[in-house]
Amino acid sequence: MKKSTIIIKEDCLEDAILVSQQIPEFENAYPKSEYEKRLKGVKHLILTAYLSNKPVGFKIGYETPTKRNFYNWMGGVLPKYRQLGIAGNLLEHQEQWAIKAGFQRILVKTRRKHTAMIKLLQKHGFLQIGIIPYNPNKETRILYEKKL
Ligand SMILES: CC(C)(COP(=O)(O)OP(=O)(O)OC[C@H]1O[C@@H](n2cnc3c(N)ncnc32)[C@H](O)[C@@H]1OP(=O)(O)O)[C@@H](O)C(=O)NCCC(=O)NCCS
């Protein structure tokens, strides 16, 4: 798969939600109202990745209350299209946008069970900055940051 065949578009919330509803790891995908609630009135970035016009991946984030940091909230790639570099591509696009927008850091909260996400973050230079223990342990939240 050539990276050039992946097209990333901004502001296609409907397609991003469509993808989120097909990610098996998200047992209870958020309804559209949750996206609208979180994104309303704050600077945000909605990215959707397309292959042959089909939405296959997404990444959504928004500014934190201090307005200095960008919170990388949700993201995923459909199982059939994984390990093709799509999430990495979305992450890089988000990072470039966040730099241009003047943010100081990107923050991510993930769960221990999302091992592919953890590897992806490490590969892209995110550093672990905190842990919030949960029972069972696979639900433990892990916080990462990348200084921009
Ligand atoms: C995490 C996820 C978004 C990665 O998407 P992807 O498009 O397959 O990722 P990429 O192809 O860009 O992978 C880039 C890097 O991520 C890591 N990675 C991706 N899949 C991996 C896997 N199955 N096992 C280990 N590392 C993996 C690797 O570091 C990989 O780099 P490499 O190919 O050089 O080893 C995808 O697996 C997913 O949607 N998972 C379920 C949802 C999820 O966990 N979302 C995050 C919640 S916070």
The ligand as a Gaussian input file, in Angstrom:
#p B3LYP/6-31G(d) Opt

LIG

0 1
 C       -4.165000       1.532000      17.067000
 C       -4.618000       1.571000      15.607000
 C       -5.337000       2.901000      15.393000
 C       -3.382000       1.480000      14.701000
 O       -3.816000       1.663000      13.361000
 P       -2.957000       1.200000      12.099000
 O       -3.427000       1.995000      10.925000
 O       -2.972000      -0.258000      11.996000
 O       -1.495000       1.685000      12.526000
 P       -0.248000       1.885000      11.526000
 O       -0.330000       0.955000      10.389000
 O       -0.114000       3.325000      11.232000
 O        0.905000       1.362000      12.492000
 C        1.984000       2.106000      12.795000
 C        2.652000       1.550000      14.046000
 O        1.693000       1.258000      15.079000
 C        2.128000       0.085000      15.811000
 N        1.177000      -1.007000      15.566000
 C        0.089000      -0.975000      14.777000
 N       -0.570000      -2.157000      14.853000
 C        0.136000      -2.937000      15.697000
 C       -0.044000      -4.260000      16.188000
 N       -1.083000      -5.017000      15.812000
 N        0.866000      -4.752000      17.061000
 C        1.908000      -3.992000      17.461000
 N        2.141000      -2.735000      17.020000
 C        1.251000      -2.207000      16.157000
 C        3.496000      -0.238000      15.285000
 O        4.427000       0.533000      16.003000
 C        3.383000       0.262000      13.856000
 O        4.629000       0.516000      13.309000
 P        5.461000      -0.645000      12.531000
 O        4.547000      -1.060000      11.428000
 O        6.673000       0.061000      12.107000
 O        5.662000      -1.712000      13.552000
 C       -5.563000       0.392000      15.256000
 O       -4.925000      -0.808000      15.623000
 C       -6.906000       0.471000      15.941000
 O       -7.823000       1.066000      15.412000
 N       -7.041000      -0.163000      17.115000
 C       -8.305000      -0.206000      17.827000
 C       -8.752000       1.122000      18.310000
 C       -7.793000       1.756000      19.269000
 O       -7.092000       1.117000      20.027000
 N       -7.799000       3.085000      19.262000
 C       -7.018000       3.867000      20.163000
 C       -7.781000       4.073000      21.412000
 S       -6.948000       5.241000      22.447000

